Amino acid sequence: MTLRQVLDGLRWYVREFTGEAAYDRYCDRHRRNRPGAPVPTRREYEQLRIQHRETHPSSRCC
């Protein structure tokens, strides 16, 4: 492995861990499904995600 490959792998891991990649995937999907509609900011995305998690509990015990 080259240093570049190691750094790319580390970057991928950090982006997945922090949720940055999920936001990017959401933005891509939003642009495909709603062309012309404004893309939510990262803060708006996080609020929507929290709201969805609270209204659709799946694996929480309490």
mmCIF file as Biopython writes it, N, C-alpha, C and O atoms, coordinates in Angstrom:
data_model
#
loop_
_atom_site.group_PDB
_atom_site.id
_atom_site.type_symbol
_atom_site.label_atom_id
_atom_site.label_alt_id
_atom_site.label_comp_id
_atom_site.label_asym_id
_atom_site.label_entity_id
_atom_site.label_seq_id
_atom_site.pdbx_PDB_ins_code
_atom_site.Cartn_x
_atom_site.Cartn_y
_atom_site.Cartn_z
_atom_site.occupancy
_atom_site.B_iso_or_equiv
_atom_site.auth_seq_id
_atom_site.auth_asym_id
_atom_site.pdbx_PDB_model_num
ATOM 1   N N  . MET A ? 1  ? 0.839   -1.192 0.000  1.0 0.0 1  A 1 
ATOM 2   C CA . MET A ? 1  ? 0.000   0.000  0.000  1.0 0.0 1  A 1 
ATOM 3   C C  . MET A ? 1  ? 0.877   1.245  0.000  1.0 0.0 1  A 1 
ATOM 4   O O  . MET A ? 1  ? 1.914   1.309  0.660  1.0 0.0 1  A 1 
ATOM 5   N N  . THR A ? 2  ? 0.430   2.208  -0.748 1.0 0.0 2  A 1 
ATOM 6   C CA . THR A ? 2  ? 1.147   3.475  -0.761 1.0 0.0 2  A 1 
ATOM 7   C C  . THR A ? 2  ? 0.602   4.380  0.332  1.0 0.0 2  A 1 
ATOM 8   O O  . THR A ? 2  ? -0.463  4.124  0.894  1.0 0.0 2  A 1 
ATOM 9   N N  . LEU A ? 3  ? 1.332   5.422  0.620  1.0 0.0 3  A 1 
ATOM 10  C CA . LEU A ? 3  ? 0.889   6.394  1.621  1.0 0.0 3  A 1 
ATOM 11  C C  . LEU A ? 3  ? -0.436  7.012  1.208  1.0 0.0 3  A 1 
ATOM 12  O O  . LEU A ? 3  ? -1.304  7.257  2.047  1.0 0.0 3  A 1 
ATOM 13  N N  . ARG A ? 4  ? -0.588  7.261  -0.063 1.0 0.0 4  A 1 
ATOM 14  C CA . ARG A ? 4  ? -1.828  7.860  -0.575 1.0 0.0 4  A 1 
ATOM 15  C C  . ARG A ? 4  ? -3.027  6.951  -0.305 1.0 0.0 4  A 1 
ATOM 16  O O  . ARG A ? 4  ? -4.089  7.427  0.095  1.0 0.0 4  A 1 
ATOM 17  N N  . GLN A ? 5  ? -2.859  5.653  -0.522 1.0 0.0 5  A 1 
ATOM 18  C CA . GLN A ? 5  ? -3.941  4.705  -0.289 1.0 0.0 5  A 1 
ATOM 19  C C  . GLN A ? 5  ? -4.304  4.643  1.196  1.0 0.0 5  A 1 
ATOM 20  O O  . GLN A ? 5  ? -5.479  4.557  1.553  1.0 0.0 5  A 1 
ATOM 21  N N  . VAL A ? 6  ? -3.298  4.688  2.042  1.0 0.0 6  A 1 
ATOM 22  C CA . VAL A ? 6  ? -3.533  4.670  3.477  1.0 0.0 6  A 1 
ATOM 23  C C  . VAL A ? 6  ? -4.298  5.923  3.900  1.0 0.0 6  A 1 
ATOM 24  O O  . VAL A ? 6  ? -5.254  5.841  4.671  1.0 0.0 6  A 1 
ATOM 25  N N  . LEU A ? 7  ? -3.878  7.069  3.399  1.0 0.0 7  A 1 
ATOM 26  C CA . LEU A ? 7  ? -4.551  8.324  3.746  1.0 0.0 7  A 1 
ATOM 27  C C  . LEU A ? 7  ? -5.978  8.355  3.208  1.0 0.0 7  A 1 
ATOM 28  O O  . LEU A ? 7  ? -6.884  8.836  3.889  1.0 0.0 7  A 1 
ATOM 29  N N  . ASP A ? 8  ? -6.188  7.849  1.996  1.0 0.0 8  A 1 
ATOM 30  C CA . ASP A ? 8  ? -7.544  7.787  1.438  1.0 0.0 8  A 1 
ATOM 31  C C  . ASP A ? 8  ? -8.435  6.879  2.278  1.0 0.0 8  A 1 
ATOM 32  O O  . ASP A ? 8  ? -9.599  7.200  2.519  1.0 0.0 8  A 1 
ATOM 33  N N  . GLY A ? 9  ? -7.895  5.751  2.722  1.0 0.0 9  A 1 
ATOM 34  C CA . GLY A ? 9  ? -8.652  4.842  3.568  1.0 0.0 9  A 1 
ATOM 35  C C  . GLY A ? 9  ? -8.984  5.471  4.911  1.0 0.0 9  A 1 
ATOM 36  O O  . GLY A ? 9  ? -10.091 5.304  5.423  1.0 0.0 9  A 1 
ATOM 37  N N  . LEU A ? 10 ? -8.042  6.182  5.472  1.0 0.0 10 A 1 
ATOM 38  C CA . LEU A ? 10 ? -8.263  6.866  6.743  1.0 0.0 10 A 1 
ATOM 39  C C  . LEU A ? 10 ? -9.314  7.963  6.591  1.0 0.0 10 A 1 
ATOM 40  O O  . LEU A ? 10 ? -10.174 8.133  7.455  1.0 0.0 10 A 1 
ATOM 41  N N  . ARG A ? 11 ? -9.239  8.693  5.506  1.0 0.0 11 A 1 
ATOM 42  C CA . ARG A ? 11 ? -10.221 9.746  5.236  1.0 0.0 11 A 1 
ATOM 43  C C  . ARG A ? 11 ? -11.619 9.148  5.107  1.0 0.0 11 A 1 
ATOM 44  O O  . ARG A ? 11 ? -12.579 9.683  5.662  1.0 0.0 11 A 1 
ATOM 45  N N  . TRP A ? 12 ? -11.737 8.031  4.369  1.0 0.0 12 A 1 
ATOM 46  C CA . TRP A ? 12 ? -13.025 7.367  4.217  1.0 0.0 12 A 1 
ATOM 47  C C  . TRP A ? 12 ? -13.572 6.955  5.583  1.0 0.0 12 A 1 
ATOM 48  O O  . TRP A ? 12 ? -14.745 7.183  5.877  1.0 0.0 12 A 1 
ATOM 49  N N  . TYR A ? 13 ? -12.732 6.354  6.408  1.0 0.0 13 A 1 
ATOM 50  C CA . TYR A ? 13 ? -13.162 5.881  7.718  1.0 0.0 13 A 1 
ATOM 51  C C  . TYR A ? 13 ? -13.643 7.036  8.595  1.0 0.0 13 A 1 
ATOM 52  O O  . TYR A ? 13 ? -14.684 6.930  9.242  1.0 0.0 13 A 1 
ATOM 53  N N  . VAL A ? 14 ? -12.901 8.125  8.620  1.0 0.0 14 A 1 
ATOM 54  C CA . VAL A ? 14 ? -13.271 9.280  9.449  1.0 0.0 14 A 1 
ATOM 55  C C  . VAL A ? 14 ? -14.585 9.881  8.963  1.0 0.0 14 A 1 
ATOM 56  O O  . VAL A ? 14 ? -15.434 10.242 9.778  1.0 0.0 14 A 1 
ATOM 57  N N  . ARG A ? 15 ? -14.767 9.994  7.641  1.0 0.0 15 A 1 
ATOM 58  C CA . ARG A ? 15 ? -16.010 10.548 7.103  1.0 0.0 15 A 1 
ATOM 59  C C  . ARG A ? 15 ? -17.207 9.661  7.435  1.0 0.0 15 A 1 
ATOM 60  O O  . ARG A ? 15 ? -18.281 10.176 7.749  1.0 0.0 15 A 1 
ATOM 61  N N  . GLU A ? 16 ? -17.046 8.346  7.373  1.0 0.0 16 A 1 
ATOM 62  C CA . GLU A ? 16 ? -18.121 7.428  7.745  1.0 0.0 16 A 1 
ATOM 63  C C  . GLU A ? 16 ? -18.414 7.528  9.235  1.0 0.0 16 A 1 
ATOM 64  O O  . GLU A ? 16 ? -19.577 7.552  9.638  1.0 0.0 16 A 1 
ATOM 65  N N  . PHE A ? 17 ? -17.388 7.587  10.043 1.0 0.0 17 A 1 
ATOM 66  C CA . PHE A ? 17 ? -17.541 7.627  11.494 1.0 0.0 17 A 1 
ATOM 67  C C  . PHE A ? 17 ? -18.232 8.907  11.956 1.0 0.0 17 A 1 
ATOM 68  O O  . PHE A ? 17 ? -19.068 8.865  12.859 1.0 0.0 17 A 1 
ATOM 69  N N  . THR A ? 18 ? -17.894 10.045 11.346 1.0 0.0 18 A 1 
ATOM 70  C CA . THR A ? 18 ? -18.459 11.321 11.764 1.0 0.0 18 A 1 
ATOM 71  C C  . THR A ? 18 ? -19.826 11.604 11.145 1.0 0.0 18 A 1 
ATOM 72  O O  . THR A ? 18 ? -20.519 12.520 11.587 1.0 0.0 18 A 1 
ATOM 73  N N  . GLY A ? 19 ? -20.224 10.842 10.140 1.0 0.0 19 A 1 
ATOM 74  C CA . GLY A ? 19 ? -21.512 11.063 9.498  1.0 0.0 19 A 1 
ATOM 75  C C  . GLY A ? 19 ? -21.450 12.005 8.312  1.0 0.0 19 A 1 
ATOM 76  O O  . GLY A ? 19 ? -22.474 12.267 7.681  1.0 0.0 19 A 1 
ATOM 77  N N  . GLU A ? 20 ? -20.289 12.514 7.998  1.0 0.0 20 A 1 
ATOM 78  C CA . GLU A ? 20 ? -20.141 13.431 6.866  1.0 0.0 20 A 1 
ATOM 79  C C  . GLU A ? 20 ? -20.516 12.736 5.553  1.0 0.0 20 A 1 
ATOM 80  O O  . GLU A ? 20 ? -21.130 13.352 4.683  1.0 0.0 20 A 1 
ATOM 81  N N  . ALA A ? 21 ? -20.156 11.480 5.408  1.0 0.0 21 A 1 
ATOM 82  C CA . ALA A ? 21 ? -20.477 10.737 4.194  1.0 0.0 21 A 1 
ATOM 83  C C  . ALA A ? 21 ? -21.983 10.545 4.060  1.0 0.0 21 A 1 
ATOM 84  O O  . ALA A ? 21 ? -22.517 10.590 2.952  1.0 0.0 21 A 1 
ATOM 85  N N  . ALA A ? 22 ? -22.672 10.331 5.177  1.0 0.0 22 A 1 
ATOM 86  C CA . ALA A ? 22 ? -24.129 10.158 5.135  1.0 0.0 22 A 1 
ATOM 87  C C  . ALA A ? 22 ? -24.799 11.435 4.644  1.0 0.0 22 A 1 
ATOM 88  O O  . ALA A ? 22 ? -25.761 11.384 3.878  1.0 0.0 22 A 1 
ATOM 89  N N  . TYR A ? 23 ? -24.289 12.577 5.085  1.0 0.0 23 A 1 
ATOM 90  C CA . TYR A ? 23 ? -24.854 13.853 4.637  1.0 0.0 23 A 1 
ATOM 91  C C  . TYR A ? 23 ? -24.622 14.033 3.133  1.0 0.0 23 A 1 
ATOM 92  O O  . TYR A ? 23 ? -25.513 14.486 2.415  1.0 0.0 23 A 1 
ATOM 93  N N  . ASP A ? 24 ? -23.437 13.680 2.664  1.0 0.0 24 A 1 
ATOM 94  C CA . ASP A ? 24 ? -23.147 13.788 1.229  1.0 0.0 24 A 1 
ATOM 95  C C  . ASP A ? 24 ? -24.058 12.874 0.409  1.0 0.0 24 A 1 
ATOM 96  O O  . ASP A ? 24 ? -24.553 13.271 -0.646 1.0 0.0 24 A 1 
ATOM 97  N N  . ARG A ? 25 ? -24.277 11.648 0.895  1.0 0.0 25 A 1 
ATOM 98  C CA . ARG A ? 25 ? -25.185 10.732 0.194  1.0 0.0 25 A 1 
ATOM 99  C C  . ARG A ? 25 ? -26.609 11.292 0.187  1.0 0.0 25 A 1 
ATOM 100 O O  . ARG A ? 25 ? -27.318 11.190 -0.815 1.0 0.0 25 A 1 
ATOM 101 N N  . TYR A ? 26 ? -27.021 11.884 1.310  1.0 0.0 26 A 1 
ATOM 102 C CA . TYR A ? 26 ? -28.354 12.491 1.387  1.0 0.0 26 A 1 
ATOM 103 C C  . TYR A ? 26 ? -28.480 13.633 0.376  1.0 0.0 26 A 1 
ATOM 104 O O  . TYR A ? 26 ? -29.490 13.739 -0.320 1.0 0.0 26 A 1 
ATOM 105 N N  . CYS A ? 27 ? -27.474 14.470 0.297  1.0 0.0 27 A 1 
ATOM 106 C CA . CYS A ? 27 ? -27.508 15.594 -0.654 1.0 0.0 27 A 1 
ATOM 107 C C  . CYS A ? 27 ? -27.586 15.096 -2.091 1.0 0.0 27 A 1 
ATOM 108 O O  . CYS A ? 27 ? -28.344 15.643 -2.892 1.0 0.0 27 A 1 
ATOM 109 N N  . ASP A ? 28 ? -26.817 14.068 -2.426 1.0 0.0 28 A 1 
ATOM 110 C CA . ASP A ? 28 ? -26.866 13.509 -3.777 1.0 0.0 28 A 1 
ATOM 111 C C  . ASP A ? 28 ? -28.258 12.966 -4.092 1.0 0.0 28 A 1 
ATOM 112 O O  . ASP A ? 28 ? -28.800 13.220 -5.168 1.0 0.0 28 A 1 
ATOM 113 N N  . ARG A ? 29 ? -28.833 12.220 -3.151 1.0 0.0 29 A 1 
ATOM 114 C CA . ARG A ? 29 ? -30.168 11.652 -3.336 1.0 0.0 29 A 1 
ATOM 115 C C  . ARG A ? 29 ? -31.210 12.765 -3.445 1.0 0.0 29 A 1 
ATOM 116 O O  . ARG A ? 29 ? -32.126 12.688 -4.263 1.0 0.0 29 A 1 
ATOM 117 N N  . HIS A ? 30 ? -31.064 13.803 -2.613 1.0 0.0 30 A 1 
ATOM 118 C CA . HIS A ? 30 ? -32.002 14.932 -2.634 1.0 0.0 30 A 1 
ATOM 119 C C  . HIS A ? 30 ? -31.954 15.633 -3.992 1.0 0.0 30 A 1 
ATOM 120 O O  . HIS A ? 30 ? -32.999 15.971 -4.549 1.0 0.0 30 A 1 
ATOM 121 N N  . ARG A ? 31 ? -30.770 15.851 -4.520 1.0 0.0 31 A 1 
ATOM 122 C CA . ARG A ? 31 ? -30.632 16.519 -5.827 1.0 0.0 31 A 1 
ATOM 123 C C  . ARG A ? 31 ? -31.225 15.678 -6.953 1.0 0.0 31 A 1 
ATOM 124 O O  . ARG A ? 31 ? -31.813 16.223 -7.886 1.0 0.0 31 A 1 
ATOM 125 N N  . ARG A ? 32 ? -31.074 14.340 -6.874 1.0 0.0 32 A 1 
ATOM 126 C CA . ARG A ? 32 ? -31.635 13.452 -7.899 1.0 0.0 32 A 1 
ATOM 127 C C  . ARG A ? 32 ? -33.159 13.424 -7.837 1.0 0.0 32 A 1 
ATOM 128 O O  . ARG A ? 32 ? -33.830 13.489 -8.867 1.0 0.0 32 A 1 
ATOM 129 N N  . ASN A ? 33 ? -33.702 13.326 -6.621 1.0 0.0 33 A 1 
ATOM 130 C CA . ASN A ? 33 ? -35.152 13.162 -6.472 1.0 0.0 33 A 1 
ATOM 131 C C  . ASN A ? 33 ? -35.928 14.464 -6.490 1.0 0.0 33 A 1 
ATOM 132 O O  . ASN A ? 33 ? -37.121 14.466 -6.794 1.0 0.0 33 A 1 
ATOM 133 N N  . ARG A ? 34 ? -35.281 15.565 -6.172 1.0 0.0 34 A 1 
ATOM 134 C CA . ARG A ? 34 ? -35.954 16.866 -6.126 1.0 0.0 34 A 1 
ATOM 135 C C  . ARG A ? 34 ? -35.125 17.930 -6.839 1.0 0.0 34 A 1 
ATOM 136 O O  . ARG A ? 34 ? -34.630 18.863 -6.206 1.0 0.0 34 A 1 
ATOM 137 N N  . PRO A ? 35 ? -34.975 17.792 -8.150 1.0 0.0 35 A 1 
ATOM 138 C CA . PRO A ? 35 ? -34.164 18.788 -8.865 1.0 0.0 35 A 1 
ATOM 139 C C  . PRO A ? 35 ? -34.776 20.186 -8.727 1.0 0.0 35 A 1 
ATOM 140 O O  . PRO A ? 35 ? -35.987 20.364 -8.853 1.0 0.0 35 A 1 
ATOM 141 N N  . GLY A ? 36 ? -33.936 21.142 -8.473 1.0 0.0 36 A 1 
ATOM 142 C CA . GLY A ? 36 ? -34.392 22.515 -8.331 1.0 0.0 36 A 1 
ATOM 143 C C  . GLY A ? 36 ? -34.757 22.903 -6.914 1.0 0.0 36 A 1 
ATOM 144 O O  . GLY A ? 36 ? -34.830 24.091 -6.600 1.0 0.0 36 A 1 
ATOM 145 N N  . ALA A ? 37 ? -34.987 21.923 -6.050 1.0 0.0 37 A 1 
ATOM 146 C CA . ALA A ? 37 ? -35.322 22.221 -4.655 1.0 0.0 37 A 1 
ATOM 147 C C  . ALA A ? 37 ? -34.037 22.527 -3.884 1.0 0.0 37 A 1 
ATOM 148 O O  . ALA A ? 37 ? -32.998 21.924 -4.152 1.0 0.0 37 A 1 
ATOM 149 N N  . PRO A ? 38 ? -34.099 23.444 -2.945 1.0 0.0 38 A 1 
ATOM 150 C CA . PRO A ? 38 ? -32.893 23.765 -2.176 1.0 0.0 38 A 1 
ATOM 151 C C  . PRO A ? 38 ? -32.473 22.577 -1.302 1.0 0.0 38 A 1 
ATOM 152 O O  . PRO A ? 38 ? -33.305 21.888 -0.711 1.0 0.0 38 A 1 
ATOM 153 N N  . VAL A ? 39 ? -31.179 22.367 -1.242 1.0 0.0 39 A 1 
ATOM 154 C CA . VAL A ? 39 ? -30.631 21.271 -0.435 1.0 0.0 39 A 1 
ATOM 155 C C  . VAL A ? 39 ? -30.522 21.751 1.014  1.0 0.0 39 A 1 
ATOM 156 O O  . VAL A ? 39 ? -29.990 22.832 1.267  1.0 0.0 39 A 1 
ATOM 157 N N  . PRO A ? 40 ? -31.019 20.962 1.962  1.0 0.0 40 A 1 
ATOM 158 C CA . PRO A ? 40 ? -30.917 21.365 3.369  1.0 0.0 40 A 1 
ATOM 159 C C  . PRO A ? 40 ? -29.454 21.520 3.801  1.0 0.0 40 A 1 
ATOM 160 O O  . PRO A ? 40 ? -28.565 20.821 3.314  1.0 0.0 40 A 1 
ATOM 161 N N  . THR A ? 41 ? -29.239 22.435 4.708  1.0 0.0 41 A 1 
ATOM 162 C CA . THR A ? 41 ? -27.897 22.604 5.265  1.0 0.0 41 A 1 
ATOM 163 C C  . THR A ? 41 ? -27.585 21.409 6.165  1.0 0.0 41 A 1 
ATOM 164 O O  . THR A ? 41 ? -28.458 20.596 6.468  1.0 0.0 41 A 1 
ATOM 165 N N  . ARG A ? 42 ? -26.339 21.322 6.577  1.0 0.0 42 A 1 
ATOM 166 C CA . ARG A ? 42 ? -25.951 20.221 7.465  1.0 0.0 42 A 1 
ATOM 167 C C  . ARG A ? 42 ? -26.766 20.267 8.762  1.0 0.0 42 A 1 
ATOM 168 O O  . ARG A ? 42 ? -27.194 19.227 9.264  1.0 0.0 42 A 1 
ATOM 169 N N  . ARG A ? 43 ? -26.975 21.446 9.293  1.0 0.0 43 A 1 
ATOM 170 C CA . ARG A ? 43 ? -27.757 21.604 10.529 1.0 0.0 43 A 1 
ATOM 171 C C  . ARG A ? 43 ? -29.199 21.146 10.310 1.0 0.0 43 A 1 
ATOM 172 O O  . ARG A ? 43 ? -29.752 20.430 11.145 1.0 0.0 43 A 1 
ATOM 173 N N  . GLU A ? 44 ? -29.813 21.553 9.195  1.0 0.0 44 A 1 
ATOM 174 C CA . GLU A ? 44 ? -31.182 21.135 8.898  1.0 0.0 44 A 1 
ATOM 175 C C  . GLU A ? 44 ? -31.265 19.618 8.718  1.0 0.0 44 A 1 
ATOM 176 O O  . GLU A ? 44 ? -32.220 18.982 9.164  1.0 0.0 44 A 1 
ATOM 177 N N  . TYR A ? 45 ? -30.257 19.052 8.062  1.0 0.0 45 A 1 
ATOM 178 C CA . TYR A ? 45 ? -30.205 17.609 7.869  1.0 0.0 45 A 1 
ATOM 179 C C  . TYR A ? 45 ? -30.158 16.896 9.213  1.0 0.0 45 A 1 
ATOM 180 O O  . TYR A ? 45 ? -30.880 15.921 9.423  1.0 0.0 45 A 1 
ATOM 181 N N  . GLU A ? 46 ? -29.323 17.366 10.116 1.0 0.0 46 A 1 
ATOM 182 C CA . GLU A ? 46 ? -29.215 16.738 11.435 1.0 0.0 46 A 1 
ATOM 183 C C  . GLU A ? 46 ? -30.537 16.838 12.198 1.0 0.0 46 A 1 
ATOM 184 O O  . GLU A ? 46 ? -30.932 15.891 12.878 1.0 0.0 46 A 1 
ATOM 185 N N  . GLN A ? 47 ? -31.218 17.971 12.088 1.0 0.0 47 A 1 
ATOM 186 C CA . GLN A ? 47 ? -32.514 18.127 12.757 1.0 0.0 47 A 1 
ATOM 187 C C  . GLN A ? 47 ? -33.549 17.161 12.176 1.0 0.0 47 A 1 
ATOM 188 O O  . GLN A ? 47 ? -34.325 16.558 12.917 1.0 0.0 47 A 1 
ATOM 189 N N  . LEU A ? 48 ? -33.559 17.017 10.848 1.0 0.0 48 A 1 
ATOM 190 C CA . LEU A ? 48 ? -34.480 16.071 10.211 1.0 0.0 48 A 1 
ATOM 191 C C  . LEU A ? 48 ? -34.168 14.638 10.641 1.0 0.0 48 A 1 
ATOM 192 O O  . LEU A ? 48 ? -35.078 13.845 10.887 1.0 0.0 48 A 1 
ATOM 193 N N  . ARG A ? 49 ? -32.903 14.318 10.728 1.0 0.0 49 A 1 
ATOM 194 C CA . ARG A ? 49 ? -32.477 12.978 11.129 1.0 0.0 49 A 1 
ATOM 195 C C  . ARG A ? 49 ? -32.904 12.659 12.567 1.0 0.0 49 A 1 
ATOM 196 O O  . ARG A ? 49 ? -33.386 11.562 12.853 1.0 0.0 49 A 1 
ATOM 197 N N  . ILE A ? 50 ? -32.722 13.622 13.454 1.0 0.0 50 A 1 
ATOM 198 C CA . ILE A ? 50 ? -33.121 13.433 14.851 1.0 0.0 50 A 1 
ATOM 199 C C  . ILE A ? 50 ? -34.635 13.294 14.951 1.0 0.0 50 A 1 
ATOM 200 O O  . ILE A ? 50 ? -35.141 12.437 15.676 1.0 0.0 50 A 1 
ATOM 201 N N  . GLN A ? 51 ? -35.352 14.139 14.222 1.0 0.0 51 A 1 
ATOM 202 C CA . GLN A ? 51 ? -36.815 14.074 14.240 1.0 0.0 51 A 1 
ATOM 203 C C  . GLN A ? 51 ? -37.297 12.710 13.739 1.0 0.0 51 A 1 
ATOM 204 O O  . GLN A ? 51 ? -38.198 12.113 14.328 1.0 0.0 51 A 1 
ATOM 205 N N  . HIS A ? 52 ? -36.701 12.225 12.662 1.0 0.0 52 A 1 
ATOM 206 C CA . HIS A ? 52 ? -37.089 10.927 12.123 1.0 0.0 52 A 1 
ATOM 207 C C  . HIS A ? 52 ? -36.786 9.814  13.124 1.0 0.0 52 A 1 
ATOM 208 O O  . HIS A ? 52 ? -37.594 8.904  13.303 1.0 0.0 52 A 1 
ATOM 209 N N  . ARG A ? 53 ? -35.640 9.883  13.767 1.0 0.0 53 A 1 
ATOM 210 C CA . ARG A ? 53 ? -35.249 8.859  14.737 1.0 0.0 53 A 1 
ATOM 211 C C  . ARG A ? 53 ? -36.207 8.835  15.929 1.0 0.0 53 A 1 
ATOM 212 O O  . ARG A ? 53 ? -36.507 7.770  16.468 1.0 0.0 53 A 1 
ATOM 213 N N  . GLU A ? 54 ? -36.684 10.007 16.337 1.0 0.0 54 A 1 
ATOM 214 C CA . GLU A ? 54 ? -37.602 10.075 17.476 1.0 0.0 54 A 1 
ATOM 215 C C  . GLU A ? 54 ? -39.007 9.595  17.124 1.0 0.0 54 A 1 
ATOM 216 O O  . GLU A ? 54 ? -39.687 9.003  17.962 1.0 0.0 54 A 1 
ATOM 217 N N  . THR A ? 55 ? -39.440 9.845  15.903 1.0 0.0 55 A 1 
ATOM 218 C CA . THR A ? 55 ? -40.784 9.443  15.513 1.0 0.0 55 A 1 
ATOM 219 C C  . THR A ? 55 ? -40.843 8.007  14.992 1.0 0.0 55 A 1 
ATOM 220 O O  . THR A ? 55 ? -41.926 7.429  14.903 1.0 0.0 55 A 1 
ATOM 221 N N  . HIS A ? 56 ? -39.696 7.427  14.648 1.0 0.0 56 A 1 
ATOM 222 C CA . HIS A ? 56 ? -39.640 6.050  14.147 1.0 0.0 56 A 1 
ATOM 223 C C  . HIS A ? 56 ? -38.628 5.239  14.953 1.0 0.0 56 A 1 
ATOM 224 O O  . HIS A ? 56 ? -37.587 4.849  14.425 1.0 0.0 56 A 1 
ATOM 225 N N  . PRO A ? 57 ? -38.924 4.983  16.224 1.0 0.0 57 A 1 
ATOM 226 C CA . PRO A ? 57 ? -37.959 4.188  17.017 1.0 0.0 57 A 1 
ATOM 227 C C  . PRO A ? 57 ? -37.892 2.767  16.468 1.0 0.0 57 A 1 
ATOM 228 O O  . PRO A ? 57 ? -38.920 2.148  16.194 1.0 0.0 57 A 1 
ATOM 229 N N  . SER A ? 58 ? -36.687 2.264  16.314 1.0 0.0 58 A 1 
ATOM 230 C CA . SER A ? 58 ? -36.570 0.926  15.750 1.0 0.0 58 A 1 
ATOM 231 C C  . SER A ? 58 ? -35.958 -0.070 16.718 1.0 0.0 58 A 1 
ATOM 232 O O  . SER A ? 58 ? -36.535 -1.132 16.953 1.0 0.0 58 A 1 
ATOM 233 N N  . SER A ? 59 ? -34.824 0.242  17.274 1.0 0.0 59 A 1 
ATOM 234 C CA . SER A ? 59 ? -34.162 -0.747 18.108 1.0 0.0 59 A 1 
ATOM 235 C C  . SER A ? 59 ? -33.840 -0.227 19.501 1.0 0.0 59 A 1 
ATOM 236 O O  . SER A ? 59 ? -33.029 -0.816 20.216 1.0 0.0 59 A 1 
ATOM 237 N N  . ARG A ? 60 ? -34.476 0.877  19.888 1.0 0.0 60 A 1 
ATOM 238 C CA . ARG A ? 60 ? -34.235 1.375  21.237 1.0 0.0 60 A 1 
ATOM 239 C C  . ARG A ? 60 ? -35.001 0.543  22.247 1.0 0.0 60 A 1 
ATOM 240 O O  . ARG A ? 60 ? -36.104 0.071  21.969 1.0 0.0 60 A 1 
ATOM 241 N N  . CYS A ? 61 ? -34.426 0.368  23.392 1.0 0.0 61 A 1 
ATOM 242 C CA . CYS A ? 61 ? -35.075 -0.475 24.397 1.0 0.0 61 A 1 
ATOM 243 C C  . CYS A ? 61 ? -36.114 0.304  25.213 1.0 0.0 61 A 1 
ATOM 244 O O  . CYS A ? 61 ? -37.041 -0.298 25.754 1.0 0.0 61 A 1 
ATOM 245 N N  . CYS A ? 62 ? -35.979 1.595  25.308 1.0 0.0 62 A 1 
ATOM 246 C CA . CYS A ? 62 ? -36.861 2.363  26.199 1.0 0.0 62 A 1 
ATOM 247 C C  . CYS A ? 62 ? -37.589 3.476  25.473 1.0 0.0 62 A 1 
ATOM 248 O O  . CYS A ? 62 ? -38.366 4.208  26.087 1.0 0.0 62 A 1 
#
